[in-house]
Amino acid sequence: MRAWTCHGKTQKQLVDNLASAGIIKNPTIKKVMISVDRANYVSAGYVANAYDDRPLPIGCGQTISAPHMHAHVLEELLPPLEERFRRNDPIKILDVGIGSGYLTSCFGRFLEVLHIKDGTRKIVDSKVWGIEYVTQLLDVSKENTNKFDKDLLENGLVDLQHGDGWRGLPDASPFHAIHVGAAAVTFPKNLMKQLAVGGVMIIPVGAQESVQVLYKVKRISLSTASSFCEEDFKIEKLLNVRYVPLVRGDMKP
């Protein structure tokens, strides 16, 4: 079993298949993905296909990513976040281009699971910010989260708001993890600058008509210059992918 073939009849079966394929390796991620039902975050016309390991349309020319891609993202972001938790440091996560809200809720449950596993600490100052430029999709994500994972909003773990992914959310930065759910034509420097030292960003980069690559960007230093400094970042290629484009604030969605 491999990516694109891990279909299930239930959320648990889907996640079990992803684990059997070696895509999900960490038990925390398995628990998180089981706890957030993908059927609650797909469009009504695609509920019957919710547990297929493939992208599904969610409207406005956008899609919810294939479950194996969500698993890859969570696996790549987990280690630096767990390290912060072990040091008793707060965790700040930015999810860019949240679409229907699925992965944002997974990030919220991830923070919750970490603290429940520990059993001795309350969640203090840790938070997930989700931003979406397409207003209709932001409304959908809020509706989905309010209906199925409302406690994440009520307890302040998750905040959903309108935002331009190319500009990020500087007022809430720096972030220890950033996920970008759509392909940027080039690396967004303003967004990269919002990573904390040691923080990691997972982002697909490439034009629609060309090969797109999923990258891991780690901030390794903080230069004294106010402008962007490429030497502050270590960039690693993960795999070839296919994503919808990251909408710019100066573009029509």
Sequence and secondary structure as in RCSB ss.txt:
>XXXX:A:sequence
MRAWTCHGKTQKQLVDNLASAGIIKNPTIKKVMISVDRANYVSAGYVANAYDDRPLPIGCGQTISAPHMHAHVLE
ELLPPLEERFRRNDPIKILDVGIGSGYLTSCFGRFLEVLHIKDGTRKIVDSKVWGIEYVTQLLDVSKENTNKFDK
DLLENGLVDLQHGDGWRGLPDASPFHAIHVGAAAVTFPKNLMKQLAVGGVMIIPVGAQESVQVLYKVKRISLSTA
SSFCEEDFKIEKLLNVRYVPLVRGDMKP
>XXXX:A:secstr
  TT    SSHHHHHHHHHHTTS   HHHHHHHHHS GGGGS GGGGGGTTSSS EEEETTEEE  HHHHHHHHH
HHHHHHHHHHHTT   EEEEES TTSHHHHHHHHHHHHHHHHH S    S EEEEEESSHHHHHHHHHHHHHHSH
HHHHTTSEEEEE  TTT  GGG  EEEEEE SBBSS  HHHHTTEEEEEEEEEEE  TTS EEEEEEEE    SS
SS  GGGEEEEEEEEE   B   TTS  
